[in-house]
Amino acid sequence: MQDEDKGKIYCLSTAPNGESGENVNNTHKNAHGLTYTSISEVTPGAEDASKEGKQFYLYIHELGKLQLRQLQTPIKKDLAIQGSNSVNFINY
């Protein structure tokens, strides 16, 4: 989800327990160089059963005022390499 007026991007992902910040950050650094501003663990719900050994995380990029179309290339780059860091980006 994007808030273009505030320049924030909210992303939901899964990553191995205990490795979320490092894995997500490395994926972003390797894909396009943009790293997140904050990350929070999301309380598991019904969907959690299908993600054995992984936890849900919500991270926020604060990039300043950007147009949504400017984010399409970085998002595609994230998706292309997400598996190499055991990360699964679920929703932007």
VENLINBEL-V393077 format. One record per pair of residues at least 6 apart in sequence whose ideal C-beta (glycine too) atoms are under 7 Angstrom apart, sorted by the first residue. I is the first residue (numbers start at 1). J is the second residue. Records with the same first field share a line. If there is no record, write none. Layout:
I = J / J
This chain:
1 = 10
2 = 9 / 68 / 71
4 = 65 / 66 / 67 / 68
7 = 62 / 63 / 64 / 65 / 66
8 = 60 / 61 / 62
9 = 61 / 63 / 71 / 92
10 = 58 / 60
11 = 59 / 89 / 91 / 92
12 = 56 / 58 / 90 / 91
13 = 24 / 57 / 87 / 88 / 89 / 90
14 = 51 / 54 / 55 / 56 / 88 / 90
15 = 23 / 24 / 54 / 55 / 57 / 86 / 87
16 = 23 / 53 / 54 / 86
17 = 53 / 54 / 55
20 = 39 / 55 / 57
21 = 39
23 = 85 / 86 / 87
24 = 36 / 39 / 57 / 59 / 87
25 = 35 / 36
26 = 85
27 = 78 / 81 / 82 / 85 / 87
28 = 34 / 35 / 36 / 78
29 = 35
30 = 81
31 = 74 / 77 / 78 / 81
32 = 74 / 77
34 = 61 / 63 / 74
36 = 59 / 60 / 61
37 = 60 / 61 / 62
38 = 59 / 60
39 = 57 / 59
40 = 57 / 58
41 = 55 / 57
42 = 56 / 57 / 58
44 = 56
75 = 92
78 = 89
79 = 89
82 = 88 / 89
